Amino acid sequence: MQMFITMDNFEKFYYEIKDLILKDFTNKLDHQYHYGCMYLSASLLGKSPMIWRERIIEQIDTAYELGTLDFIEESIVLSMQYSDKQDRELLQFIRDKRKNCKPREYHALDYEYLEKFNANKTQELLNAVKCCKESGLLYDTFDGVQGSKDLVYHCRNLEILIKSNLILDEKGLEIISKAVSLIMKLFEVGTTALFFGRSQNSSYGLGSLYFILKSVCFENKEHQDKLELYRKRLESKIQSSYIENCGFRMNFSSGRSGADSYMYRNVYSSFLLSRLLLSSKIKQNSITLTLRDVSFNKYFQVKKVLNLKFVINNNEGNFSPIFPNDIRYGSNALVSYLKNGFEYSPIPFFTFPYSPLDKLFTRKTRLIANSMIYRLLSMFYKLNVFSSVSLEDIREAKKVMVTDEGAYLVSYRRINLGIVPSNLLDVIKSEYLNIVGFKLPTSTGMEKFRVIIYW
């Protein structure tokens, strides 16, 4: 495989993504942070960021109203740290605007971390960290004593902490060490450690994860060799996510795409590019860590059947303050199939698209609708009537027959009713009778499904 992550390619990606953004008049993305990411990318490439500076100033009221100024400010701070662009006037303009920001309604912790990072308040950032001591997991969202285990945002939050002065603090370094150790553990199970939660398997998560793997190293040679192996695997994944003249794929799951309603291709492409460039500018392997003994068994069970792995939520399930009625977080939910380096997400996220950025009426209406859908599906799921694969099939290896062509569900003494994403039928196979095909609203829009009877 030819070297893909090079400065020449970065420049090519920059102009392609720039062209896509400037020609995009459809999504009304002024509430997003991609202008900031492109400002940072231009600065790191030695290009003039003035067009992005103008766009940031034009969008400032919208970004202020919807709460994404922290992300834009982060890009300006980083451009000043890692390039010769010292636009203190723009930085002060953003900070003056942020002074009047109303209290944020979001539960996502990356906003809270960024506020402390941008202001270089190390101790306050350390006090704000929400993590699980046993697993090293950095929670994405936190509500009281409950935290959500979205893996993309574990990486995003860790990226923010690594860039801060927490690496100089003993307690902060301990948090970072455990968080990286969890990523190493997840790499052993999945392909890129991003297989669960909102924005799962997204190019946004790829960017943070790549920055992390370029920033750290281990003293132990065996552990360092594993890290380099995982880094190469991730580079291959990034290469496979690129499409000529289209930037990077927003999401690279197979099966259900897993894209949530706030995800936009051009935004995620610009974020990934900025992190690739940052990774080329930082001092490589500058943080030396010790691999810690961490466990994710509190969250996941992993069951292996021949060349397939099944990742299942634990009995307690999980709670997401942002998506409280998302079946992905349910107890014993089948999260992912892992096969031959690919990740398949068989449980459809039946929901109307919902984002914290939606208008109040839209948000409340869809939350009510999603609550009803969630309760109905939960009832069916517990009765094993309406799931793509039953847990009994997974637990009893004799009921799963695996060949080079795919995994076949084999049932004895009973007939199962299943609903399967149409593009998963070539992976999850069985002796089955196709009943009907239809489309349903999911977190990424309308998707095709098949109802089958299998035996």
N, C-alpha and C positions, 0 to 999 in steps of 0.2 A: 504494500500500500504506500503510495506516495505521501510525503510529508504534506499535511493539509494546513496545519496551524503555523502559518508563516506571516511575516509582515506584508509580503506582496499580496497574499490572499486577503489579509485584513483590509488593505486598501481597496481591493476589489469588492469585498463585502460591503464596505462603507458606502461606496458610490451606488451600489445596487440598492441597499436599504434606503439610502437618501432619496433615490429616485422613486421608490415605492411609497415612501411617506409623503413626499411632496405632491405626488399624483393621486393620493387617496383622499377623496372628498366624501366618502360614504359613511364612515363609522363615527364621525364627530368625536374625535379622541382628545379634545382639549383638556379633559380631566385626567389624562394619563401622564406618564413621566418620560415618554420616549424622546422628547426634545432634549431633556436633560442628559439622557444616555448618549444621544448623538452629539451633543455639545462635548461631553467627556471623550467620546471616540475621536472626534475631530481634533481635540487638543492633544490626545496621546499620539495621533498620527502626524502631528505638526501641520494640520490643515487649519484654515480659518474657521472658527466656530460661530461667526457673526450671524449667519442665517438662523442658527439654533438659538442664539441669544435673543434675536428679534422675536422668534416664535415663543420663547419662554416669557418674555415681557407681555406679548399679546395674550397668552393663556393665563396669566398670573391670577386674575380674578376668579376664573373658573376653577383652577387648581386650588386656590385658597378656599373657595366655597365647598369643594368636594374633598379636601383634605390630603392631597398628594404632594404638597409643597415640600414635605420632608424628603421625599425621594429625589426631587429636583435639586434641592439644596445639597443632598449627598453628592450628586454628580459634580456640582460646582466645587465643593470642598475637595473632592478627589482630583479634579483637574488641576487645582492649585497645588496639590501635594506631589503629583506625578508628572507634571508638564510645566512649561514656562508661562502658561496662561494664568495671570494673577488678576482676575476680574473682581476686585474687592467691591466695586460699585454694584455689580449685579448681585453678589452675595449679600451685601447689606440691604439692597432693594427687596430681596426675598425675605430676609430676616425681619425687616420692618413690617412687611405684609403679614408675616406669621405671628407677630405680636398680638394681633387682633383676632386670631383664629378662635372660633368657638370650641368648647370642649369636644373632643373627638368621640364619636359614637362607636368606632370600630373596636373589636376585641383583639384584632391581630397585633401581636407583640412587636413585629418589625417596625411599626410606626413609633412605638415607645422607645425602642432601642435606637432608632435613627435620631430621635430628638436629642438624646444624650450624646450620641456619637458626633452629631453635627456641632454641638456646643462643647465637645471635648470634656465632658463631665464623667470621668472614669468611675469614681465611686458611686455616683448616682446610677450609672449604667450597670455596674456590678449588682447593686441593690435591686435593680429592676428585673434581673434575669430570672426567668421561670424555667426550671428544669427538673428532670427526674434523676435523683441521685443514683438509683440502681442502674438505669439504662444509659444515662448521659444524654437523654433526649431533651432537646430544647423545644418547648411547646410552641406551637403556632398561635393558638388562641388560649385564653385562660379565663375561667369564670369561677370565682370563689376558690375552691380547692381542686377543680377539674381542669385538666389541660388537654388539648387536642394534639394528636400525634402525626400531623401531616408532614411527610418526610421532605417534600420540597422546601417547606418553610423551616424545618430543622436546619437545612443547608443554608438557606437565606439568612437566618438569624445568626448562624455560626460565622458566616462570611462577615457580617457586621462586627461581631465580637473580635474576630481575628484582626480586622483593620484598626481596631481601637487600641488603647493603651492597656487593655486588660491583660495582654501578654506579659506585661511587666509586673503584674500583681500575682502573688502566689495562689490566691483563691481563684482568680480569673483564669490562670493557666491550668488549674485543675479542672475547671469547667470545660475549657477548650479541649483539653486532653481527653476527657471522657466523651465529649461530643464527637470528636474525630474517631475515637475508638468504636463508637456506635456505627459510624459510617463504614469503617473497615468490616465490622461484623455483618452489616447489611449487604455489603458487596459479596460476601461469601454466600449469601442466600439468593440475592437477585442479580440483575445485570448492572444496574447503575444506582441502586439504593434509593430510588425515587418512586417506588411502585404503589404507594398508598397516599390517599388524602386528596385535598383540593389541589388543583393544578398538577396532579400527579404526572410524572414522566414528561414534564414540559421543558422547553428550551430555556425558560426562566430558571428552572432548577438546575439545568446543566451548567449555566453560567456560574452560579454560586459554587456548585460542587467542584467545577474545574479550578476555580480560584483557590478553594480550600486545599485541593490535592497538590497544587503548585506552591503553596505557602509553607507546608509542614514537611517534616521528615522524622524518621525514627533512628535512634542510635543503633538499635538491634538490626543487623543486616537482613535477617529473615523477614522481619516486619517491613523494612525499607523495600526489599525486593517485591513484596506483596503490594505495597503502595504504588510502586512504579508500574506493576502489572495492571492495577486498577486504573491508573492514570492513562495508560495506553488504551485500555478498554473504553474509557470515557472519550478519548480523542476519536476513536473509531465511531462511537455513537454520535458525536458531534458532526463528524464527516458525513455520516449517513443521514443526518437531519437537514443537510444543506441541499437546496434545489436551485439549479442554475437560474439566475435573474429573479428569484422569488424569495431570497433570504433563507431563513431557517424555518423548518416546520415548527408550528406552534406546540405541537404535541406529538409524541412518537410512540404512544401505546398502540398495541395491536388489540383488536376487539373493540370494546367500548372506548371511545376516544378520551374520556375523562376530562374534557375541557369544560371549565366553568364559565359562567356568563360574562365575567369581567376580563376574560382572556382575549387578547388581540394579537394576531400574527406579527404585525409590524412593530408593536410595542415589545413583544418578547424577543424578536430578532435584534432589535437595537440594544436590549439589555444584555443578551448573550454576547454580542459583539463587544460591548464595553467591558465585559468581564474577561473575555479572551485577551483584549488589549491590556487590561490591568495586570493580568497574569504574566504578560510578557515584560512588564515594567517593574514589577516588584522584585525584591531580592529573593531568588528561588530558594526553597527549603530553609527559610530563615528562622522557623520556629521548630525547635527540636523537642519532641514529645516522647513519652513512654506509653506504649500500648497498655491500656487498662482492661481489666476483666469486667466487662459490662454484659448485661443480658436484656434482650427485648422480649423475653417470654411473658412478661407482664402484658404485652400488647399483642404479640403474634404467636401462632403455632405454625411450624413448618413441617409438613408431612411429605415424604419422598416416596414416589411409586415409579420404579424403574427410572426413565430419564425425565420424568415430570416431577415438579415440586408444587405443592399446594400451600399457599399462604392464607391462613385463616385468622380472623380476629379472635381474641380470647373470649372466655365466657362472660366477662364483665362488659364487653363491648367498649364503647368510647362515646364521648359527647363532643360535638363541635358547636361552639356558641354562634359561629357564623352560619352554619347549615345544620340547625338542630334536628331537622327531619330528613336527613340524608341516610339512606339505607346502607351506604358504605361503612358507616360507623357502628352498625348494629352488632349485637352479640352473635358470635359464631358465623359472621358473614364471611363468605369466601372472597378474599381480596384479590388474589391473582394466581394465574398459572405461570410458572417459569419453565421455559423449555428452549434448549439450544440457543441461549443468549437472547431470547425474546420474552416479553412480558405480555400476558393476555389478561384482560380484566373482564371476567364473565358476568359480573352482576351489573345490570343496567341501573343507572341512577335516574329513576323515574321522578322527574320533578320539572316544574316550570322554572326557566332561568330566573335566578334571583341574585341580586348584587346589593351590597350596602349602599351603592351609589344610586340605586333606583329611587324614583320619586316615592314619597311616603305611601300614597294610595296603591301604587303598583306593588311595592314591597309587602304591604300588609295583606293585599289580596292574594298574592302568590304564596305567602307564608301560610295562610289559611288553607289554600288548595293543597300545598305540599304536605301539610300536617295530615290532611285526610288521606292523601295517597300513601303516606308513610305508614299510617295505622293499618290501612287495608293490606298493604304489602307485607307488613310485619306479621300480621295474623296468618296470611298465606304461607309466609316463609317458615314460621314456627311449625305449621302443620305439614311442611314439606310438600306443598301442593303447587307452588308457583315459583320455584327456583330453577336456575339453569342446571345446577348439580346438587344432589342431596349430600349432606355430610356423611350419611351412611355409606354412600358410594365411595367417598374419599377415605373413610376410616377402614373399610374392608378392601384390601388391595385386590382380592379376587374379583371385585366388581368393577375394576378399572383395567382395561386391557390396552396396553400401549404398544404401538408399532411405529415404524419410521414415518408413517403417514399422519399419525395423530393419536389422540387419546380417545378410546371408545368406551362409552358408558355401557355397562352390561348389568342388567337387572334380573333378578330371579324372583319368582313367585309373585310378582306384582308389576303393574304398569305405572309408569310415571308420566305426569304432565309437566312439561318444561317450557320455559320461554328463553330463547337464545338469540343474541344479536346475530343478524344474518351473516355477517362476515366472520363469525366464529365457527360456523358449521364445518369449515374445512379443518378446524383444529379439534373441536370437541365433537366427536362423531359417535354414532350409536346405530343400532338397528332402530330406525325410527320412522314414524309416519308423519309427514308434513300435513298439518291441519290448515293453517292460515298464515299469511304474512300481513304485516301492518306497520304503520309508523306510530311512534309515541314521542311526546316531548321529553327530552332529557336535558341535562345540564349544558349540552353543547348544541342543542337544537333538535329538530326532528330526526330520528334515527329509525332504521329498518330492523324489525324483529320477526322471528318465526315462532309460532306455537307448534310444538311437536309432542307426539306421544312416543316414548322410547321404552324399550323392554330388553 
